[in-house]
Amino acid sequence: METGRRSRYTRGWLALALALGLVMASVGSAAAHSVREPFEFEFAMEFPAGAPCDFVYYEELTVSGWDQVFLDSAGNVDRVITHVFATVLHRNVATGYTLTEDNRLIIHWDEATQQERTVGISWHLKEQSGRSTVVRAGLVLVDHTDGTTVRMTPNAGGDFGETLCPALGGASG
């Protein structure tokens, strides 16, 4: 008789544990979660003299990384964190002189505020010898409701044509 009680007692706890497990599983599936989406792409473009430089400019871009997409319990995008690794080749076609650029960025997108915060190395330009010519890093916060830059640390940006074209031996177009 003692064994039968224990058996019913154990079965009761197992049934309760199973019921709780099913309830928790259904709650867990409706809870917020995130999805990791890797990406990788390459492209190359050639620009005529005058745009952006006063010489024919060639650019080759290789980008990889991933989006960590955070969803609310209804499955809607709440926020996205994007990790970007980019290598860019910049070339003055007339002279063949080439600079390379390595960027490491993290971009935070907030769906509720419609703001995008970018942090990291936004521009690390190197000569063929490997010597750094330009390094830009910092934070840029953009409000996409009106397109304004809310905040930018002093070394985060830079004028593309004013910086890159002279570094490649010309002037901005």
Residue pairs with C-beta under 8 A, 6 or more apart in sequence:
30 73
31 73
32 70
32 71
32 72
32 73
32 78
33 70
33 71
34 68
34 69
34 70
34 71
35 68
35 69
35 71
36 66
36 67
36 68
36 69
37 66
37 67
37 68
37 69
38 64
38 65
38 66
39 63
39 64
39 65
39 66
39 67
40 63
40 64
40 65
41 62
41 63
42 60
42 61
42 62
42 63
43 60
43 61
44 58
44 59
44 60
44 61
45 58
45 59
46 56
46 57
46 58
46 59
46 93
47 53
47 56
47 57
47 58
47 59
48 56
49 55
49 56
49 57
49 173
50 173
51 173
52 160
52 161
52 164
52 165
52 172
52 173
53 92
53 161
53 164
53 165
53 168
53 170
53 171
53 172
53 173
54 165
54 170
54 171
54 172
54 173
55 92
55 93
55 94
55 95
55 165
55 168
55 169
55 170
56 92
56 93
56 94
57 90
57 91
57 92
57 93
57 165
57 168
58 89
58 90
58 91
58 93
59 88
59 89
59 90
59 91
60 88
60 89
60 91
61 86
61 87
61 88
61 89
62 86
62 87
62 88
63 84
63 85
63 86
63 87
64 85
65 82
65 83
65 84
65 85
66 82
66 83
67 80
67 81
67 82
68 80
68 81
68 82
68 83
69 77
69 80
70 77
70 78
70 79
70 80
70 81
71 77
71 78
72 78
76 111
77 111
78 111
78 112
79 108
79 109
79 110
79 111
80 107
80 108
80 109
80 111
81 106
81 107
81 108
81 109
82 105
82 106
82 107
82 109
83 105
83 106
84 103
84 104
84 105
84 106
84 107
84 120
85 103
85 104
86 101
86 102
86 103
86 105
87 100
87 101
87 102
87 103
88 100
88 101
88 103
89 98
89 99
89 100
89 101
90 98
90 99
90 100
90 101
90 125
90 164
90 168
91 97
91 98
91 99
91 168
92 98
92 168
92 169
92 170
95 168
95 169
97 128
97 168
97 169
98 128
99 125
99 126
99 127
99 128
99 133
99 164
99 167
99 168
100 125
100 126
100 128
101 123
101 124
101 125
101 126
102 121
102 124
102 126
103 120
103 121
103 122
103 123
103 124
104 120
104 121
105 118
105 119
105 120
105 121
105 122
106 118
106 119
106 120
107 116
107 117
107 118
108 116
108 117
108 118
108 119
109 115
109 116
110 116
110 117
113 143
114 143
114 144
114 145
115 141
115 142
115 143
115 144
115 150
116 141
116 142
116 144
117 139
117 140
117 141
117 142
118 139
118 140
118 141
118 142
118 156
119 138
119 139
120 137
121 135
121 136
121 137
122 136
122 137
122 138
122 140
122 156
122 157
123 134
123 135
123 136
123 137
123 158
124 132
124 134
124 135
124 136
124 137
125 132
125 133
125 134
125 135
125 163
125 164
125 167
126 132
126 133
127 133
133 167
134 158
134 163
134 164
134 167
135 155
136 155
136 156
136 157
136 158
137 155
137 156
138 152
138 153
138 154
138 155
138 156
138 157
139 151
139 152
139 153
139 156
140 149
140 151
140 152
140 153
140 156
140 157
141 149
141 150
141 151
141 152
142 148
142 149
142 150
143 149
143 150
159 172
161 172
161 173
162 172
165 171
165 172
165 173
166 172
